[in-house]
Amino acid sequence: MTEEREEQSGIEEDQRFMLRLYVAGQTAKSLVAFANLKQICEEHLAGKCTIEVVDLLENPQLAEGDQILAIPTLVRRLPPPIRKIIGDLSNTERVLVGLDLRPRTTR
């Protein structure tokens, strides 16, 4: 089943994802975003994903490097290009499209 998922999503076998989730403390929205991201990584990027959580209350200077304007924000650092998704990541389909794991559908 893993091979089937990889074919559907277009993920190459050796492709690694580096994701950075920007939050501001342990708010409900931040916790939901992290839980949603963890589930998405387990289901769609098993073993191919590194998650770094950056708490802007502890390290506000880190927001400037990725030009973070809202939180929570997910930044896909690898593979290039850098992609950003703002919100609690509850819309799995939108997150997968945002991470380039699924093609955009035209309406």
N, C-alpha and C positions, 0 to 999 in steps of 0.2 A: 504494500500500500504506500510506503514511503516513496518508492520509485514513481508510482502513479502521481502522487502529489507533486514531486519534483518536475515531472513532465508537464503537468497542467500549469504550474506556476512559472516555468522557465528558469528555475534555479539550476545553476550548474553544480555538479557534484562537489567541486572544491571551493565554491563560492562561500565567503564568510560575510556576515552582517555585523557591523558595529553600530549599536543603537545607543543614543544618549537621551534619557528622559529628564527634562528639567521640571522641578517641582518647587514649591515654597512651603516647606514644613510637612507635617503629617496630616494634612487636611483630608477630608473625605474624598474630594475630587482627585487629589494626588494619589491616594491609596487605591482608588478605583482604576485610575489610569495605569498604575503599576501592575495591578492584578490582571487587567485586560491585556496589557502588553505581554506579561508572562505567559498567559494562556495562548495568545496568538503565536508567540515564539515556540512554545511547546508543540502546538498543532501544525504549524506551517514551516518552521525553521529549526526543527529538532537537531540539536548538536551543531548548528551553523550560526549561532547568534550569541553575541556578547552584549549584555545590557549594563550600562553605567547610569546610575541615578545621581543627578546633581541637584542638591538642595540649595536653592538660591538664597535662603536665609543664612546659610553657613558660608557660602561662596558667591556673593553677588557679582563679583568681577567676572565670573565665568560666563555670565549672560551675554556680555559684549562680543565675545569671540564668535558665537553662533547667531548673533543678532536676535536674541530672544525678546519678544515684545509681550507675550502672553504665556500664562502657565495653566495647566501643564502643557508642555511642548515636547514632542518626540522628534529627534533629529537622527536621520540615517546618515552616519559618517562614512561608512563603507557598505557596499561598493559605491563608487562615485556614480552619478553626481549626488551631492548632498541633497536630501529631501527633508521637509518639515511637515509635521502634522500637529495641529493644535487641538486640544480638547482631552476628554477622558478616555478616548480610544474605544468607546463602547460600540461604535459602528464598525464591526470587523471588516466588512466588505470595503468600506472607505479606507480603512487602515491598510488593507492588502493592496489596494490600488495605489495609495500614497507611497507605499514602500516598493512599488513596481513588482509586486508578486502576482498581480492580476492585471490584465489589460483594462483600460478604461472602456466603458460601454457608452455608446453614443445614444442620445435620446432625441 
